[in-house]
Amino acid sequence: MSDTVRLSRRGLLAGLAGTAALSHLTPRAIAQTKAKLVVVGGGFGGATAAKFLKHFLPNASVTLIEPNERYVACPFSNLVIGGLRTMREQTFTYDALKAAGIDVIHQTARNIDAETRTVTLAEGGGEVGYDKLILSPGVDIRWQALEGYEEPAAEIMPHAWKAGAQTRLLRRQLEAMEDGGLVIMSVPTAPFRCPPGPYERASLIAHYLKTEKPNSKLLILDAKDTFSKQRLFVAEWAARYPDHLEWRGASDFGRVVSVDPSTMTVSTDFEDFTPSVANIIPPQRAGEIAGRAGVTDQTGWCPIDPLDFSSTLQPDIHVIGDATIAAPMPKSAFSANLQAKFAAMQIARALSGLDVEPTVLANTCYSYVAPDAAISITGVYSNAEGKLTSIEGAGGLSPDGGGDRVRAAEAAQAEAWFRTVTEEAFG
Ligand code: FAD
């Protein structure tokens, strides 16, 4: 385990949620707990949860089920699309988790039976039983929720909302585009993964166009009229990319109603566009396995008890990360990381016969607006009384007109955050 997470269990627990909630949880009590703990999904939520479960409960058996041998991170993938970072820097292995004594099974979980507490693996991989399960499957695309956007369409009009091949494809398309081309980005209504992500991406694409293809332009067609950090983004765009980026909201006919990849057409209620590059960010839902486990409701997302992120629909299953209904906490890697540590801690408490108590959670989302400039938004949330509530006045935005020095300082903080969060998950 790295220096970042080489803390005493008592220190970690206290650091996570305040001493009041943890005063009865001694390292000795939790260290003795033997249980079968299974985590499904090895992204920011799941990999962190597995690491911290093993750390809090070293005598428990911890199994992580994740099909891919390498994880490709979405945070900072917009820098790859903007030509400012390599995919290698986005890619992580599970070697450190294996070395920490976690049993990593590279398989897809095909089904979860909450009654018998078993996970069935795909391709005749057998079954894995559990006492407690943490599910962190991320998001899946709602294919055809946007007319014409079925799975094959993503090979022509990439979403790049799951990092990897899609990220490379969008980057290649931008590189191949002739100077003078139109790039369109379509943004769905909330909720979706990473609320400020489209606008960070737009900034970095606009930066690329301005520097490499100055006769080209990016048009954002948005299904909403308001978005995260809007005031700051709009001011940055006006200052940096007045000729290379235009945003149209829903009330300005910005909502894309259909696409036709065969003719490269993107349509709103008002107009048809035929861009050179179309980045379609489609509507999303919780990863499919959540539905099979019976932890999704009619929205396609997973209701949870914010006191411990346990599913309100099935016993002994905790859901964390993008798959949850945790608003006003956003669907971010920052949230997934904190929810993972928090759920692991509450499971350790429960297995030690201790009650869960309310605490305070937080999120910060950084967004690059240029290679060395970033802005941020922070939220702080109470999980008392069965709901997550923003604590007014506790969070905030980067200052307006912060100037180059402040924006550069936030870019450095963003980099430090990425290093820490990936180290906690995969280091
Ligand atoms: P994921 O990280 O997606 O992990 C889910 C894992 O579950 C995957 O590895 C998948 O293979 C696995 N899985 C799915 N189904 C199964 C199954 N049946 N069996 C086994 N395994 C399964 N967040 C930030 O905080 N800061 C940022 O700057 C930021 N930038 C972003 C930029 C972009 C372009 C995008 C798209 C997102 C960004 N995010 C950012 C959001 C962040 O990527 C997600 O919020 C985060 O990855 C959520 O973690 P998760 O564990 O819920 O899901």
Boltz pocket constraint, residues with backbone or C-beta under 6 A from the ligand:
constraints:
  - pocket:
      binder: B
      contacts: [[A, 40], [A, 41], [A, 42], [A, 43], [A, 44], [A, 45], [A, 46], [A, 65], [A, 66], [A, 67], [A, 68], [A, 71], [A, 73], [A, 74], [A, 75], [A, 76], [A, 77], [A, 78], [A, 107], [A, 108], [A, 109], [A, 110], [A, 136], [A, 137], [A, 138], [A, 139], [A, 160], [A, 161], [A, 162], [A, 193], [A, 194], [A, 197], [A, 201], [A, 287], [A, 288], [A, 289], [A, 320], [A, 321], [A, 322], [A, 323], [A, 331], [A, 332], [A, 333], [A, 334], [A, 335], [A, 336], [A, 364], [A, 365], [A, 366], [A, 367]]
      max_distance: 6.0
